[in-house]
Amino acid sequence: MRERPSGLADDQLWSVLPDFGIAPEVVAYAPVGFGDYHWRVTDKEGGRWFVTAADLTQKDYLGPNPLAGLRRAMDTAARLADDGLDYVVAPVRSAGGDTVVRVGARHALSVFPLLDAGSGGFDQSQTVAEHDAVLTLLADLHSRRSPPETPVFSPEIAGRHQLAEALADPRWTGGPFSRQAQEIVDGNRALLTAAFDEFDRLGVAVRGRPTVVTHGEPHPGNLVWPAGKCRLVDWDTVGLAVPERDLSVVSGDLGRYAEISGHQPDPAALRLFDLRWPLVDICAFVGWFRAQHARTADAETGWGGLVRSFEDLATILGSPAN
């Protein structure tokens, strides 16, 4: 996020770092990513860390208790790393063994080793070698025994009922993007209906299939390449699901994955998750712009995300967006 989190003072954040054995000396806010808040920290012994604060009020996908859901996800990543999966960039544990520590009324903090490599962008192109490396990594992850903490992923879309409420609301007045957000949603009601109808049909078709440990969002924005080796960050979306949950995010030919894993990706399951991506984002952005908000750099980014989500949905369905 470009803006610092509201309701979270720096002294609150740094007061918990000693729990992780970190005595911070240099602290810099990192305006990267979208959703969580990040800092780069150098401690007094020269150790370098990447500190993340999650806003629990924005984590509907983690279930009715987002703090417990986030802890299960981070514990799963830590266990996978303990089991030798060196491509898992997992959180470090506090002195008490916690991967997540609550900070203030609405935030939770995790600490990661800082890697000497930057992540890519969501839509960044990959070389053939990078593409095959990602598929090889996913084939390995999907073959692993799931840790007992691993959340069970549900493809149901958190926020869908709020979208239905928003469609029934005659006037959104939450902030500067409310009117134009309502206009784009109103203009694409038929597109949304068609998308949800197909999403529901496909959900029935893939229900009950065998599941594996999935990352959830292995797009280039969550890949880092220190010394040319692919590693995965942002494990808050980890969960037991069909392999296509991850594979739908990887563009291009999936033959390498089928060759290694022996699993032929299912077109119906791939399409289910292709649809799910823009629908999840639309629900989240509508919730944001219907509620109280200000014109900030993050809100500008969110508005662009809402427009692109409708464009992506239209492309998937072969219909024009309004």
C-alpha contacts under 8 A as a table, 3 or more apart, distances in Angstrom:
res1	aa1	res2	aa2	distance
1	M	4	R	7.20
1	M	31	P	5.31
1	M	32	V	5.69
1	M	33	G	5.69
1	M	34	F	4.85
1	M	35	G	6.12
1	M	36	D	6.32
1	M	37	Y	5.75
1	M	38	H	7.84
1	M	298	D	6.40
2	R	31	P	4.55
2	R	32	V	6.76
2	R	297	A	6.47
2	R	298	D	5.92
3	E	31	P	7.20
3	E	296	T	7.73
3	E	297	A	7.14
3	E	298	D	6.61
4	R	29	Y	7.92
4	R	37	Y	6.98
5	P	8	L	6.01
5	P	37	Y	6.84
6	S	9	A	7.93
7	G	104	G	7.77
7	G	106	R	7.97
8	L	12	Q	6.72
8	L	13	L	7.26
8	L	103	V	7.80
8	L	104	G	6.62
8	L	107	H	7.54
9	A	12	Q	5.33
9	A	13	L	6.62
10	D	13	L	5.12
10	D	14	W	6.23
11	D	14	W	5.21
11	D	15	S	5.89
12	Q	15	S	5.34
12	Q	16	V	7.23
12	Q	103	V	6.62
12	Q	104	G	7.04
13	L	16	V	6.07
13	L	17	L	7.28
13	L	103	V	6.55
13	L	109	L	7.80
14	W	17	L	5.26
14	W	18	P	7.81
14	W	24	P	7.64
15	S	18	P	6.84
16	V	19	D	5.45
16	V	20	F	7.48
16	V	101	V	7.75
16	V	103	V	7.80
17	L	20	F	5.34
17	L	21	G	6.72
17	L	22	I	5.31
17	L	23	A	6.90
17	L	24	P	7.55
18	P	21	G	4.75
18	P	22	I	4.85
18	P	23	A	5.91
19	D	22	I	7.28
19	D	94	S	5.33
19	D	95	A	5.73
19	D	96	G	7.75
20	F	92	V	7.56
20	F	93	R	6.60
20	F	94	S	4.26
20	F	95	A	5.98
20	F	111	V	7.83
21	G	94	S	7.34
21	G	95	A	7.33
22	I	43	D	5.99
23	A	43	D	5.23
23	A	44	K	5.93
24	P	27	V	6.88
24	P	41	V	6.40
24	P	42	T	5.97
24	P	43	D	4.25
24	P	44	K	6.20
25	E	41	V	7.40
25	E	42	T	5.79
25	E	43	D	4.97
25	E	44	K	5.39
26	V	41	V	5.67
26	V	42	T	5.02
26	V	43	D	6.73
27	V	39	W	6.77
27	V	40	R	5.91
27	V	41	V	4.64
27	V	42	T	6.58
28	A	39	W	5.52
28	A	40	R	5.30
28	A	41	V	6.53
29	Y	38	H	6.20
29	Y	39	W	4.33
29	Y	40	R	6.40
30	A	37	Y	7.66
30	A	38	H	5.26
30	A	39	W	4.94
30	A	40	R	6.42
31	P	37	Y	7.48
31	P	38	H	6.90
32	V	37	Y	7.86
32	V	38	H	7.13
33	G	36	D	7.13
33	G	37	Y	7.98
35	G	54	A	7.67
36	D	52	T	6.68
36	D	53	A	6.01
36	D	54	A	4.97
36	D	55	D	6.71
37	Y	52	T	5.59
37	Y	53	A	5.13
37	Y	54	A	6.48
38	H	50	F	6.92
38	H	51	V	5.55
38	H	52	T	4.57
38	H	53	A	6.41
39	W	50	F	5.87
39	W	51	V	5.10
39	W	52	T	6.61
40	R	48	R	7.30
40	R	49	W	5.86
40	R	50	F	4.88
40	R	51	V	6.35
40	R	114	L	7.52
41	V	48	R	5.69
41	V	49	W	5.03
41	V	50	F	6.30
41	V	51	V	7.18
42	T	46	G	5.91
42	T	47	G	5.55
42	T	48	R	4.52
42	T	49	W	6.32
43	D	46	G	5.33
43	D	47	G	5.23
43	D	48	R	6.47
44	K	47	G	7.31
48	R	113	P	6.51
48	R	114	L	5.49
49	W	111	V	6.73
49	W	112	F	5.74
49	W	113	P	4.72
49	W	114	L	4.54
50	F	111	V	5.93
50	F	112	F	5.04
50	F	113	P	5.88
50	F	114	L	5.01
51	V	109	L	7.12
51	V	110	S	6.00
51	V	111	V	4.62
51	V	112	F	6.23
52	T	109	L	5.62
52	T	110	S	5.36
52	T	111	V	6.35
53	A	107	H	6.13
53	A	108	A	5.44
53	A	109	L	4.49
53	A	110	S	6.63
54	A	107	H	5.39
54	A	108	A	5.28
54	A	109	L	6.45
55	D	58	Q	5.67
55	D	59	K	7.08
55	D	106	R	5.86
55	D	107	H	4.68
55	D	108	A	6.85
56	L	59	K	5.29
56	L	66	P	5.87
56	L	67	L	6.63
56	L	106	R	5.47
56	L	107	H	5.57
56	L	108	A	6.99
57	T	60	D	7.35
57	T	66	P	7.82
57	T	106	R	6.45
59	K	62	L	5.63
59	K	63	G	7.75
59	K	66	P	6.00
60	D	63	G	5.73
60	D	64	P	7.12
60	D	66	P	6.83
60	D	158	A	5.95
60	D	159	G	7.49
61	Y	66	P	7.89
61	Y	157	I	7.84
61	Y	158	A	5.79
62	L	65	N	7.07
62	L	66	P	4.95
62	L	67	L	7.95
62	L	69	G	4.86
62	L	70	L	6.43
62	L	237	T	7.97
63	G	66	P	5.63
63	G	69	G	6.28
65	N	68	A	5.50
65	N	69	G	6.22
66	P	69	G	4.87
66	P	70	L	5.94
67	L	70	L	5.15
67	L	71	R	6.20
67	L	102	R	7.87
67	L	108	A	7.28
68	A	71	R	5.10
68	A	72	R	6.27
69	G	72	R	5.18
69	G	73	A	6.30
69	G	151	P	7.58
70	L	73	A	5.10
70	L	74	M	6.14
70	L	100	V	7.45
70	L	236	D	6.11
71	R	74	M	5.18
71	R	75	D	5.85
71	R	99	T	6.65
71	R	100	V	5.73
72	R	75	D	5.08
72	R	76	T	6.05
72	R	149	E	5.55
72	R	150	T	6.45
72	R	151	P	6.54
73	A	76	T	5.10
73	A	77	A	6.43
73	A	149	E	7.44
73	A	150	T	6.50
73	A	151	P	6.62
73	A	235	W	6.54
73	A	236	D	5.21
73	A	237	T	6.93
73	A	238	V	5.90
73	A	239	G	7.59
74	M	77	A	5.09
74	M	78	A	6.19
74	M	90	A	7.17
74	M	91	P	6.63
74	M	99	T	6.02
74	M	100	V	7.16
74	M	235	W	6.58
74	M	236	D	6.32
75	D	78	A	5.04
75	D	79	R	6.10
75	D	99	T	6.22
75	D	149	E	6.66
76	T	79	R	5.11
76	T	80	L	6.19
76	T	147	P	6.17
76	T	148	P	7.87
76	T	149	E	5.57
76	T	150	T	5.38
76	T	238	V	7.70
77	A	80	L	5.11
77	A	81	A	6.27
77	A	88	V	6.70
77	A	89	V	7.63
77	A	90	A	5.27
77	A	91	P	7.38
77	A	235	W	6.34
77	A	238	V	7.78
78	A	81	A	5.14
78	A	82	D	6.14
78	A	90	A	5.06
78	A	91	P	6.17
78	A	92	V	7.39
78	A	99	T	7.73
79	R	82	D	4.87
79	R	83	D	6.18
79	R	147	P	6.65
80	L	83	D	5.04
80	L	84	G	6.77
80	L	85	L	5.82
80	L	88	V	7.03
80	L	147	P	7.20
81	A	84	G	5.28
81	A	85	L	4.82
81	A	86	D	6.00
81	A	87	Y	7.83
81	A	88	V	5.73
81	A	89	V	7.50
81	A	90	A	6.40
82	D	85	L	7.24
85	L	88	V	5.79
86	D	89	V	7.44
86	D	231	R	7.63
87	Y	137	L	7.78
87	Y	230	C	6.55
87	Y	231	R	4.22
87	Y	232	L	5.91
88	V	231	R	6.10
88	V	232	L	5.44
88	V	233	V	6.81
89	V	112	F	7.35
89	V	113	P	7.82
89	V	231	R	6.64
89	V	232	L	5.88
89	V	233	V	5.24
89	V	234	D	7.84
90	A	112	F	6.47
90	A	233	V	7.49
90	A	235	W	7.62
91	P	99	T	5.91
91	P	110	S	6.25
91	P	111	V	5.40
91	P	112	F	4.63
91	P	113	P	7.50
92	V	99	T	6.12
92	V	110	S	7.66
92	V	111	V	5.83
92	V	112	F	5.79
92	V	113	P	7.53
93	R	96	G	7.46
93	R	97	G	5.00
93	R	98	D	5.09
93	R	99	T	4.73
93	R	100	V	7.94
93	R	111	V	7.94
94	S	97	G	5.01
94	S	98	D	5.11
94	S	99	T	6.49
95	A	98	D	7.43
98	D	101	V	6.71
99	T	110	S	6.11
99	T	111	V	7.65
100	V	108	A	6.35
100	V	109	L	5.59
100	V	110	S	5.03
101	V	108	A	5.51
101	V	109	L	5.22
101	V	110	S	6.69
102	R	106	R	7.99
102	R	107	H	6.10
102	R	108	A	4.21
102	R	109	L	6.15
103	V	106	R	7.24
103	V	107	H	5.28
103	V	108	A	5.24
103	V	109	L	6.51
104	G	107	H	5.96
104	G	108	A	7.87
115	L	118	G	7.77
115	L	226	P	6.86
116	D	226	P	5.98
117	A	224	V	6.03
117	A	225	W	6.01
117	A	226	P	5.11
118	G	224	V	5.91
118	G	225	W	7.49
119	S	220	P	7.05
119	S	221	G	5.50
119	S	222	N	6.23
119	S	223	L	5.53
119	S	224	V	4.70
119	S	225	W	7.58
120	G	124	Q	6.29
120	G	220	P	5.16
120	G	221	G	4.53
120	G	222	N	7.15
120	G	223	L	6.60
120	G	224	V	7.14
121	G	124	Q	5.02
121	G	220	P	5.73
121	G	221	G	4.44
122	F	219	H	5.91
122	F	220	P	5.30
122	F	221	G	4.55
122	F	222	N	7.86
123	D	219	H	7.66
123	D	220	P	6.81
123	D	221	G	7.76
124	Q	220	P	6.10
124	Q	221	G	7.76
125	S	220	P	7.97
126	Q	129	A	7.93
126	Q	130	E	5.75
126	Q	131	H	5.95
127	T	130	E	5.12
127	T	131	H	6.12
128	V	131	H	5.06
128	V	132	D	6.18
129	A	132	D	5.21
129	A	133	A	6.10
130	E	133	A	4.95
130	E	134	V	6.28
130	E	230	C	7.88
131	H	134	V	5.31
131	H	135	L	6.46
131	H	250	V	7.88
132	D	135	L	5.11
132	D	136	T	6.04
132	D	256	R	6.54
133	A	136	T	5.05
133	A	137	L	6.13
133	A	230	C	6.87
134	V	137	L	5.05
134	V	138	L	6.20
134	V	230	C	6.98
135	L	138	L	5.07
135	L	139	A	6.07
135	L	250	V	7.94
135	L	254	L	7.45
135	L	256	R	6.58
135	L	257	Y	5.32
136	T	139	A	5.13
136	T	140	D	6.33
136	T	256	R	7.37
136	T	257	Y	6.40
136	T	260	I	7.17
137	L	140	D	5.20
137	L	141	L	6.23
137	L	230	C	7.91
138	L	141	L	4.95
138	L	142	H	5.99
138	L	246	D	7.66
138	L	257	Y	7.75
139	A	142	H	5.25
139	A	143	S	6.32
139	A	257	Y	6.01
139	A	260	I	6.58
139	A	261	S	5.52
140	D	143	S	5.20
140	D	144	R	6.67
140	D	261	S	7.83
141	L	144	R	5.47
141	L	213	V	6.63
141	L	214	T	7.25
142	H	212	V	5.25
142	H	213	V	5.46
142	H	214	T	6.55
142	H	243	P	6.88
143	S	212	V	7.24
143	S	261	S	7.59
144	R	212	V	7.79
144	R	213	V	7.22
145	R	213	V	7.75
146	S	150	T	6.41
146	S	212	V	7.26
146	S	213	V	5.89
146	S	240	L	7.90
147	P	150	T	5.56
150	T	213	V	7.63
150	T	238	V	7.31
150	T	239	G	5.86
150	T	240	L	6.77
151	P	238	V	7.07
151	P	239	G	4.84
151	P	240	L	6.28
152	V	239	G	5.23
152	V	240	L	4.74
152	V	241	A	7.03
153	F	238	V	7.87
153	F	239	G	4.85
153	F	240	L	5.31
153	F	241	A	5.68
154	S	241	A	7.69
155	P	203	G	7.69
155	P	276	R	7.80
157	I	160	R	5.70
157	I	276	R	7.59
157	I	279	L	7.69
157	I	280	V	6.02
158	A	161	H	7.84
158	A	280	V	7.26
158	A	283	C	7.80
159	G	162	Q	5.07
159	G	163	L	6.33
159	G	280	V	7.67
159	G	283	C	5.50
159	G	284	A	6.63
159	G	287	G	7.60
160	R	163	L	5.08
160	R	164	A	6.49
160	R	283	C	6.16
161	H	164	A	5.01
161	H	165	E	6.33
162	Q	165	E	4.95
162	Q	166	A	6.09
162	Q	283	C	7.39
162	Q	287	G	6.92
163	L	166	A	4.92
163	L	167	L	6.20
163	L	283	C	5.75
163	L	286	V	6.85
163	L	287	G	7.30
164	A	167	L	5.15
164	A	168	A	6.48
165	E	168	A	5.17
165	E	169	D	6.31
166	A	169	D	5.03
166	A	286	V	7.66
166	A	290	R	7.47
167	L	170	P	7.71
167	L	185	V	7.72
167	L	186	D	7.25
169	D	172	W	6.95
171	R	179	R	7.80
171	R	182	Q	7.84
172	W	178	S	5.51
172	W	179	R	6.30
172	W	182	Q	6.77
172	W	290	R	5.51
173	T	178	S	5.84
173	T	179	R	7.18
173	T	290	R	6.72
173	T	291	A	7.63
173	T	292	Q	7.75
174	G	177	F	7.94
174	G	178	S	5.85
174	G	289	F	6.48
174	G	290	R	5.19
174	G	291	A	4.56
174	G	292	Q	4.05
174	G	293	H	6.10
175	G	178	S	5.43
175	G	289	F	6.85
175	G	290	R	7.50
175	G	291	A	7.26
175	G	292	Q	5.55
175	G	293	H	5.05
175	G	294	A	5.91
175	G	295	R	7.75
176	P	179	R	7.28
176	P	293	H	7.38
176	P	294	A	6.48
176	P	295	R	6.22
177	F	180	Q	5.69
177	F	181	A	5.94
177	F	289	F	5.85
177	F	295	R	7.63
177	F	303	W	7.42
178	S	181	A	5.17
178	S	182	Q	6.09
178	S	289	F	5.09
178	S	290	R	5.50
179	R	182	Q	5.18
179	R	183	E	6.24
180	Q	183	E	4.94
180	Q	184	I	6.31
181	A	184	I	5.33
181	A	185	V	6.24
181	A	286	V	7.01
181	A	289	F	6.69
181	A	290	R	7.91
181	A	303	W	7.77
181	A	306	L	7.98
182	Q	185	V	5.12
182	Q	186	D	5.94
182	Q	290	R	7.97
183	E	186	D	5.13
183	E	187	G	6.01
184	I	187	G	5.10
184	I	188	N	6.32
184	I	307	V	7.90
184	I	322	N	6.67
185	V	188	N	5.24
185	V	189	R	6.35
186	D	189	R	5.50
187	G	322	N	5.59
188	N	191	L	5.14
188	N	192	L	6.26
188	N	310	F	7.96
188	N	321	A	6.54
188	N	322	N	5.90
189	R	192	L	5.12
189	R	193	T	6.17
190	A	193	T	5.09
190	A	194	A	6.19
191	L	194	A	5.24
191	L	195	A	6.12
191	L	313	L	7.87
191	L	314	A	7.12
191	L	319	S	7.52
191	L	321	A	7.45
192	L	195	A	5.05
192	L	196	F	6.09
193	T	196	F	5.33
193	T	197	D	6.05
194	A	197	D	5.16
194	A	198	E	6.27
195	A	198	E	5.33
195	A	199	F	6.00
195	A	275	L	6.96
195	A	313	L	7.58
195	A	317	L	7.33
196	F	199	F	4.84
196	F	200	D	6.02
197	D	200	D	5.29
197	D	201	R	6.38
198	E	201	R	5.06
198	E	202	L	6.13
199	F	202	L	5.25
199	F	203	G	6.06
199	F	272	L	5.80
199	F	275	L	6.62
199	F	276	R	7.29
200	D	203	G	5.02
200	D	204	V	6.49
201	R	204	V	5.40
201	R	205	A	6.48
202	L	205	A	4.90
202	L	206	V	6.39
202	L	268	A	6.42
202	L	269	A	7.08
202	L	271	R	7.94
202	L	272	L	5.79
203	G	206	V	5.51
203	G	207	R	6.06
203	G	272	L	6.80
204	V	207	R	5.29
205	A	268	A	7.70
206	V	209	R	6.05
206	V	268	A	7.53
206	V	269	A	6.27
209	R	242	V	6.83
210	P	241	A	7.73
210	P	242	V	6.31
211	T	240	L	5.64
211	T	241	A	4.55
211	T	242	V	4.51
211	T	243	P	6.89
212	V	240	L	5.22
212	V	241	A	5.56
212	V	242	V	6.03
212	V	243	P	6.32
213	V	238	V	7.14
213	V	239	G	5.78
213	V	240	L	4.75
213	V	241	A	6.59
213	V	243	P	7.98
214	T	238	V	5.64
214	T	239	G	5.44
214	T	240	L	5.93
214	T	241	A	6.23
214	T	242	V	7.76
214	T	243	P	6.68
214	T	245	R	7.05
214	T	246	D	6.19
215	H	218	P	6.42
215	H	235	W	6.24
215	H	237	T	6.12
215	H	238	V	4.38
215	H	239	G	6.62
215	H	246	D	6.57
216	G	235	W	7.98
216	G	237	T	5.32
216	G	238	V	5.68
216	G	239	G	7.12
216	G	245	R	6.17
216	G	246	D	5.40
217	E	222	N	7.17
217	E	237	T	7.06
217	E	246	D	6.43
217	E	249	V	6.73
218	P	221	G	7.82
218	P	222	N	5.88
218	P	223	L	6.91
218	P	232	L	7.06
218	P	246	D	6.36
218	P	249	V	6.43
218	P	250	V	7.33
219	H	222	N	5.64
219	H	223	L	6.77
219	H	249	V	5.88
219	H	250	V	6.61
220	P	223	L	5.01
220	P	224	V	7.96
222	N	232	L	5.86
222	N	233	V	5.23
222	N	234	D	6.38
223	L	230	C	6.54
223	L	231	R	5.73
223	L	232	L	4.97
223	L	233	V	6.33
224	V	229	K	7.89
224	V	230	C	5.92
224	V	231	R	5.31
224	V	232	L	6.50
224	V	233	V	7.43
225	W	228	G	4.91
225	W	229	K	4.95
225	W	230	C	4.75
225	W	231	R	6.18
226	P	229	K	5.62
226	P	230	C	7.21
226	P	231	R	7.78
232	L	235	W	7.86
234	D	237	T	7.34
235	W	238	V	5.32
241	A	245	R	6.61
242	V	245	R	5.95
242	V	269	A	7.96
243	P	246	D	5.86
243	P	247	L	6.38
243	P	265	P	7.68
244	E	247	L	4.57
244	E	248	S	5.58
244	E	265	P	6.43
244	E	266	D	7.22
244	E	269	A	5.94
244	E	270	L	5.36
244	E	273	F	7.35
245	R	248	S	5.83
245	R	249	V	7.49
245	R	269	A	7.74
245	R	270	L	7.14
245	R	273	F	5.99
246	D	249	V	5.68
246	D	250	V	7.20
247	L	250	V	5.25
247	L	254	L	7.69
247	L	265	P	7.82
247	L	270	L	7.21
248	S	251	S	7.21
248	S	270	L	5.20
248	S	271	R	7.56
248	S	273	F	6.16
248	S	274	D	6.09
249	V	274	D	7.76
250	V	254	L	7.98
253	D	256	R	7.56
254	L	257	Y	5.45
254	L	258	A	6.62
254	L	265	P	7.59
255	G	258	A	5.09
255	G	259	E	6.09
256	R	259	E	5.08
256	R	260	I	6.31
257	Y	260	I	5.29
257	Y	261	S	5.85
257	Y	262	G	7.74
257	Y	263	H	7.56
258	A	261	S	5.31
258	A	262	G	5.07
258	A	263	H	5.04
258	A	264	Q	5.08
258	A	265	P	7.04
259	E	262	G	5.71
259	E	263	H	7.80
265	P	269	A	7.87
265	P	270	L	7.39
266	D	269	A	5.42
266	D	270	L	6.22
267	P	270	L	5.03
267	P	271	R	6.12
268	A	271	R	5.20
268	A	272	L	6.21
269	A	272	L	5.00
269	A	273	F	6.53
270	L	273	F	5.42
270	L	274	D	6.12
271	R	274	D	4.77
271	R	275	L	6.14
272	L	275	L	5.37
272	L	276	R	6.19
273	F	276	R	4.70
273	F	277	W	6.31
274	D	277	W	5.80
274	D	278	P	7.72
274	D	316	I	7.55
275	L	278	P	6.19
275	L	279	L	6.45
275	L	313	L	6.77
275	L	316	I	7.15
276	R	279	L	5.12
276	R	280	V	5.92
277	W	280	V	5.44
277	W	281	D	6.45
278	P	281	D	5.05
278	P	282	I	6.01
278	P	309	S	4.81
278	P	310	F	6.99
278	P	312	D	6.61
278	P	313	L	6.00
279	L	282	I	5.10
279	L	283	C	6.23
279	L	309	S	7.49
279	L	313	L	7.63
280	V	283	C	5.30
280	V	284	A	6.29
281	D	284	A	5.06
281	D	285	F	6.05
281	D	305	G	7.73
281	D	306	L	7.07
281	D	309	S	6.65
282	I	285	F	5.21
282	I	286	V	5.96
282	I	306	L	5.88
282	I	309	S	6.33
282	I	310	F	7.49
283	C	286	V	5.24
283	C	287	G	6.23
284	A	287	G	5.22
284	A	288	W	6.36
285	F	288	W	4.97
285	F	289	F	6.17
285	F	302	G	6.58
285	F	303	W	7.53
285	F	305	G	7.78
285	F	306	L	6.07
286	V	289	F	5.26
286	V	290	R	5.85
286	V	306	L	7.96
287	G	290	R	5.40
287	G	291	A	6.23
288	W	291	A	5.45
288	W	292	Q	7.60
288	W	293	H	7.22
289	F	292	Q	7.17
289	F	293	H	6.68
293	H	299	A	7.95
294	A	299	A	7.28
295	R	299	A	5.92
295	R	300	E	6.95
296	T	299	A	5.03
296	T	300	E	6.21
297	A	300	E	5.08
297	A	301	T	6.31
298	D	301	T	5.00
298	D	302	G	6.11
299	A	302	G	4.81
299	A	303	W	6.13
300	E	303	W	5.15
300	E	304	G	6.44
301	T	304	G	5.19
301	T	305	G	6.21
302	G	305	G	4.84
302	G	306	L	6.25
303	W	306	L	5.12
303	W	307	V	6.45
304	G	307	V	5.23
304	G	308	R	6.21
305	G	308	R	5.11
305	G	309	S	6.02
306	L	309	S	5.09
306	L	310	F	6.54
307	V	310	F	5.44
307	V	311	E	6.40
308	R	311	E	4.89
308	R	312	D	6.00
309	S	312	D	5.05
309	S	313	L	6.10
310	F	313	L	5.02
310	F	314	A	6.10
310	F	321	A	6.23
311	E	314	A	5.14
311	E	315	T	6.25
311	E	320	P	7.74
311	E	321	A	5.83
312	D	315	T	5.08
312	D	316	I	6.28
313	L	316	I	5.19
313	L	317	L	6.28
313	L	321	A	7.98
314	A	317	L	5.18
314	A	318	G	5.71
314	A	319	S	4.86
314	A	320	P	5.43
314	A	321	A	5.42
315	T	318	G	5.00
315	T	319	S	6.45
315	T	320	P	7.40
316	I	319	S	7.92
